């Protein structure tokens, strides 16, 4: 699928085969770049883009680690529940 996105006032045509919506991703990047640019207006767009990418990558990594940790906890809880059910169920 090809879509038009806008980042920092520039239009880009992107193609995506993923289910991810490139318009929402571009919007998140545009917002993050605007936040960084507002805090440090002397930075050029390239530096702002790199910092935004690092910020979003770090956020993604933190969410991934949290999700993995929660999945491990759920797996542990499920295994414990199955053990308890096995011990209390009639033969």
C-alpha positions in Angstrom: 0.0 0.0 0.0 1.3 3.5 -0.8 0.3 6.4 1.3 1.3 10.1 1.7 2.7 11.2 5.0 3.8 14.5 6.3 6.7 15.0 8.7 7.8 18.5 9.7 5.9 20.0 6.8 7.5 17.8 4.2 5.4 15.2 2.3 6.6 11.7 1.6 5.1 8.8 -0.3 5.8 5.6 1.6 5.0 2.0 0.8 4.2 -0.5 3.5 3.4 -4.2 3.4 2.8 -4.3 7.2 -0.5 -4.0 9.0 1.1 -1.0 10.8 -0.5 2.3 9.8 2.4 4.5 8.4 0.2 7.6 8.9 0.0 7.1 12.6 3.7 6.2 12.9 4.5 9.4 10.9 2.3 11.4 13.2 4.1 10.0 16.3 7.4 10.9 14.8 6.3 14.4 13.8 5.0 15.0 17.3 8.2 13.8 18.9 10.3 15.9 16.5 8.2 19.0 17.4 8.7 18.3 21.1 12.4 18.0 20.7 12.6 21.1 18.5 10.6 23.1 20.9 13.0 22.3 23.7 16.1 22.9 21.6 15.2 25.2 18.7 18.9 25.6 17.6 19.0 22.0 16.5 18.8 21.2 12.8 16.2 18.9 11.4 18.7 16.0 10.9 19.7 16.1 14.6 16.1 16.4 15.7 15.2 13.4 13.6 18.1 11.3 15.1 17.1 12.3 18.6 13.4 11.5 17.9 14.4 8.1 16.5 16.5 7.3 19.5 13.7 8.4 21.8 11.1 6.3 20.0 13.5 3.3 19.8 14.1 3.6 23.6 10.4 3.8 24.3 9.8 0.8 22.0 12.5 -1.2 23.8 11.1 -0.3 27.2 7.6 -1.4 26.2 9.0 -4.7 24.7 10.9 -5.5 27.9 7.8 -4.8 30.0 5.6 -7.0 27.8 8.1 -9.8 27.9 8.3 -9.6 31.7 4.5 -9.6 32.0 4.3 -12.6 29.6 6.8 -14.5 31.8 4.7 -13.7 34.9 1.5 -14.9 33.2 3.3 -18.1 32.0 4.5 -18.7 35.6 1.1 -18.0 37.0 -0.5 -20.3 34.5 1.9 -23.1 35.2 1.3 -22.7 38.9 -2.5 -22.8 38.4 -2.2 -25.9 36.2 -0.1 -27.6 38.9 -2.7 -26.8 41.5 -5.5 -28.0 39.3 -3.6 -31.2 38.7 -3.2 -31.8 42.4 -6.8 -31.1 43.3 -8.6 -32.8 40.4 -10.0 -36.3 40.9 -8.2 -39.2 39.2 
